[in-house]
Amino acid sequence: MAHRSVIPFGPQHPVLPEPLHLDLVIEDDRVIEAIPQIGFVHRGLEKLTEKRDMHQFGYIAERICGICAVGHSYGYASACERMLGIEVPGRVQYIRTILHELSRIHSHLLWLGLLADAFGFEALFYRSWTLREQILKIFESTCGGRVILSINEIGGLKHDIEDSELAGIVQTLDAMRPDYEALVHTFLDDDSCGERLHGVGVISKKDALDLSMVGPFGRASGVDYDVRMFGDGAYADLAAFEPIVATDGDCYARCQVRCAEVTQAMDIIKELVGKIPHDGIGGRTKLTPADGARGEVVIEQPRGEAYYYVRGNGTKNLDRFRVRTPTSQNLAGLTHALQGVLLANVPMIILTIDPCISCTER
Amino acid sequence: MQKAIYTTVGIDELLAHVQALKGAGARFVQMHAERCVDDGSYRLVYTFINVRAAQEQIARDGNYAIENLVVEGIDQYQEIPSISSYYPAVFPFENEAHDLFGLAVTDMQIDFKGFFYQVSTAEPMSVITPEVKAAREKAMKVRAAAEAKARKAAAEKAAAATAAAGEGAAGAGDAAGASIQPAAAAGSDAQHDDAAAKAALKAAEMEAKLAAMDPEKAAKVRAALAAKAARDKQKEEA
């Protein structure tokens, strides 16, 4: 009979970019069970609504995560606007969506780089992050910040992005495409990448649905769910939108979905820039939420569906703010994906869910 | 367009509702706890989206719904049944409700028994600070004062309208009798009524301001006003 032992994996570990702990129950070198634990860097941001008013809290919401910061401020502002019954101008929705899609490109390129790094392909890691740098430069030139943009506020935007700047974004993305296609070709067609990704950490569509998996992690297993397909905000004006889905459910499929989503985001940005209305950028509202007023939204963050909920109590502070990030939802899927795999593949599988423990430890 | 549906359910009906949603193909989105500042009770919100139903509804009228089950008035030590047998992805949220709010969720599929979060303060999200309590009380008083003011204004408007209608009728019927009344006496009564009405309005406004103030500050202002009134009375008597 094989010897069974428990390997404590993380929260500090060379392959883990963030503090996640896993108790890996192994027999020989195969994982039998994985029990995750988080909570090492919990910041209590939801409780901070007591000390910061709803406008100040927008800055805190944006700092939930250093990668999907734009999405968090977008989701928070949208939830508050829903609570207050505010309809923002079309230009606001378009600019928010364009920045959100740029954020998706930079997040996926960051992830592709980390994946290349995880299987030891350092040149590919370098190429991915070089391309990502161009997105960060777009952020810097249009908003002044590389990650924290602070452009969203409840009721609109702090400043406009000129049409000439938007055209410049499209030009930059068009110029990136050949390099990006070469990068994707290496990820998806190179044998050294494929050998580490094919057939590793497989999750079936049934399991993915049962475990309520979200984002590219779920879509790689055939779950055709992407919040953008509901057509909220500027997504409603897209000529067509179809979630990108793969069926193999392994690490390769997750890579495939993210690679395609970058191209899809580039197309969305190009289409929206061509259609952007000129109806103003709104501004900070002076409304105070009514006692018991609620607002909630779901948006598609780069890692998957994120949920935002706010509840007013008649004061300038919120009674409750709730954010459910994609990683919290995918923890159950992660534990499932780790069952029965070789110990050597554990880092690769953890990476392919693109965990963001900072988001989860809001 | 995204819409939210909130259905309040009893804690004993929760599992039946969750089972029905699961049967209808709804996917689990999240679950969270809230603490009510007013009575200290807890509220749980379970959120679901039925993707297929949403797509069908969007095709019909462009809308779709996020469905919420809300369980109100939960006592801290009341047992809450876990929904993890229907939706295993709920385990981080149920453990969170236990660790951060101190709620007793039973039969969790993955139960960390209070060690999911490393917290330095027990049940930190359930703490209602004095500042929050005071802000809430102040907001309630402001709201009550605003409502009282609105009611008073409405009553005054109605009274003024009634008086105007009465005066019109009286003016038509008693024009001759009214002309023989001493003009000075009539003027004095009107002035007296006007002064009394102004004083009453001023008192009501002051009361509204006091209600909106910090309770401690309001008590000090009340004491100062009472002292001033006593001094004025003494002066009048002297």
Interface residues (C-beta under 8 A of the other chain):
Chain A: I35 Q37 I38 G39 F40 H42 G44 E46 K47 E50 R82 L209 D210 L211 S212 M213 Y225 M229 F230 G231 D232 D291 R294 G295 E296 V297 V298 E305 Y307 Y309 R311 N313 G314 T315 N317 D319 R320 R322 R324 S328 Q329 L331 A332 G333 T360
Chain B: M1 Q2 A4 Y6 R27 F28 V29 Q30 H32 E34 V37 V45 T47 I49 V51 A54 Q55 I58 G62 Y64 I66 N68 Y87 P88 A89 F91 P92 F93 D99 I110 F112 F115 F116 Y117 Q118 V119 P124 M125 T129 E131 V132 A135 R136 K138 A139 M140 V142 R143
